[in-house]
Amino acid sequence: MSGETISAAIITIASVICATAFVAAVFPPILGSSTPVISSTDALSDRIKTEVKIIHEEYNSGDSEVYIWVKSVGTNRIFESQIMNSDLFFGENGNFLRVPYNATGASNTWTYTLETGDDSTWDIGETLRITVHVPLSSGSEYFVKFISYNGISTDDYFTV
């Protein structure tokens, strides 16, 4: 009878050790696989909350500048560093190029000003004025596309 008890105890201890070894081997990879899912979910949430809309364009022939007003209509707060990492495509219809951001306002670049709001973030309902430093031809149709840092875009055509 005591032999059966010792055998049962040894089998129970061996079972517990095997179960612990199995959990120790399987659990870390499961935890590690959740990190990309969480990261993807955060990026998707960021994209869903971001929405921008071009509301007006105007050409100042005296300064060779195009002004483009873009409104943030999403719920995401966009920081200055993220605005600088956005892309702008601009040019005559069918012949447009990516225009690089340049804070100094050099020729063939763009700069921006937050026209509303009291801080350095572009919040819902606030307007961004983009200034494109490029001469235009009168009577031509132009294309503009603004793409935020996370890939959300808005575009429009206008005639000078």
C-alpha positions in Angstrom: 0.0 0.0 0.0 2.8 2.4 0.8 4.4 1.6 -2.5 1.3 2.7 -4.3 1.3 6.0 -2.4 5.0 6.7 -3.2 4.4 5.8 -6.9 1.3 8.1 -7.0 3.4 10.9 -5.4 6.2 10.5 -7.9 3.8 10.5 -10.8 2.1 13.6 -9.5 5.4 15.4 -9.0 6.5 14.4 -12.5 3.2 15.7 -13.9 3.6 19.0 -12.2 7.2 19.4 -13.5 6.1 18.5 -17.0 3.2 21.0 -16.9 5.6 23.7 -15.6 8.1 23.0 -18.3 5.4 23.1 -21.0 4.1 26.5 -19.7 7.6 27.9 -19.5 8.3 26.9 -23.1 5.0 28.0 -24.7 4.0 31.2 -22.7 6.9 33.6 -23.7 6.4 33.2 -27.5 2.7 33.8 -27.0 3.4 37.0 -25.1 6.0 38.1 -27.7 3.5 37.6 -30.5 1.1 40.1 -29.0 3.5 43.0 -29.3 3.1 43.4 -33.2 -0.7 43.1 -32.8 -0.7 45.9 -30.2 1.6 48.0 -32.4 -0.7 47.4 -35.5 -3.7 48.3 -33.5 -2.2 51.6 -32.3 -1.2 52.5 -35.9 -4.7 51.7 -37.2 -6.3 53.7 -34.4 -4.1 56.6 -35.3 -5.1 56.4 -38.9 -8.8 56.1 -38.0 -8.7 59.2 -35.8 -6.9 61.3 -38.5 -8.8 63.2 -41.1 -7.8 66.3 -43.0 -9.6 68.3 -45.7 -8.3 71.0 -48.1 -10.8 73.9 -47.8 -9.3 76.6 -50.0 -6.4 77.6 -52.3 -5.1 81.0 -53.4 -2.2 82.2 -55.5 -0.3 85.4 -54.7 1.5 86.2 -57.9 3.5 89.1 -56.4 5.3 86.7 -54.0 5.1 83.6 -56.2 3.4 81.7 -53.4 0.4 79.4 -53.3 -1.6 79.3 -50.1 -3.4 76.1 -49.2 -5.7 75.9 -46.2 -6.1 72.4 -44.7 -8.5 71.7 -41.8 -8.1 68.9 -39.3 -11.6 67.3 -39.1 -10.5 64.1 -37.3 -10.0 63.6 -33.5 -6.3 63.0 -33.6 -3.8 65.6 -32.3 -1.1 66.1 -34.8 2.2 67.4 -33.5 4.6 69.8 -35.3 7.1 67.1 -36.0 4.4 65.1 -37.6 3.3 68.0 -39.8 6.9 68.4 -41.0 6.9 64.7 -41.9 3.9 65.0 -44.1 4.1 65.0 -47.9 2.8 67.6 -50.4 2.4 66.9 -54.1 1.9 70.0 -56.3 2.0 71.1 -59.9 0.1 71.5 -63.1 -2.6 68.8 -63.7 -0.7 65.8 -65.0 2.7 67.2 -64.3 3.1 67.4 -60.5 5.9 66.5 -58.2 6.6 66.0 -54.5 7.4 69.3 -52.9 9.8 69.0 -49.9 9.2 70.7 -46.6 11.7 73.5 -45.7 11.2 75.7 -42.7 13.2 78.6 -44.4 10.8 78.8 -47.3 13.3 78.3 -50.1 12.1 78.2 -53.7 10.1 75.0 -54.7 9.5 74.0 -51.0 6.6 74.4 -48.6 6.2 75.8 -45.1 3.2 76.0 -42.8 1.5 78.1 -40.2 -1.1 77.0 -37.7 -3.7 79.7 -38.1 -5.9 78.7 -35.2 -5.2 77.3 -31.8 -2.9 78.4 -29.0 -0.3 75.6 -29.0 1.9 73.7 -31.3 -0.5 70.9 -32.1 -3.0 70.7 -34.9 -6.2 69.7 -33.2 -9.7 69.0 -34.4 -11.2 72.1 -36.1 -7.9 73.9 -36.5 -6.6 75.2 -39.8 -3.2 74.8 -41.2 -2.0 77.3 -43.9 0.5 75.7 -46.2 2.6 78.1 -48.3 4.1 76.6 -51.5 7.0 78.8 -52.8 6.7 78.3 -56.5 5.8 80.5 -59.5 2.6 79.5 -61.5 1.3 80.0 -65.0 -1.9 82.0 -65.3 -4.9 80.1 -66.8 -3.6 76.6 -65.8 -5.2 74.0 -63.7 -3.2 72.8 -60.7 -3.3 69.7 -58.5 -2.5 69.6 -54.8 -2.4 66.6 -52.6 -1.5 66.7 -48.9 -0.6 63.4 -47.2 -0.3 63.4 -43.4 2.6 61.6 -41.6 0.4 58.4 -41.3 -0.8 58.3 -44.9 -4.2 60.0 -44.6 -4.6 62.3 -47.7 -6.7 65.0 -49.2 -6.4 66.5 -52.7 -8.0 69.1 -54.9 -7.7 70.9 -58.3 -7.8 74.6 -58.7 -7.2 77.1 -61.6 -5.1 80.2 -61.4 
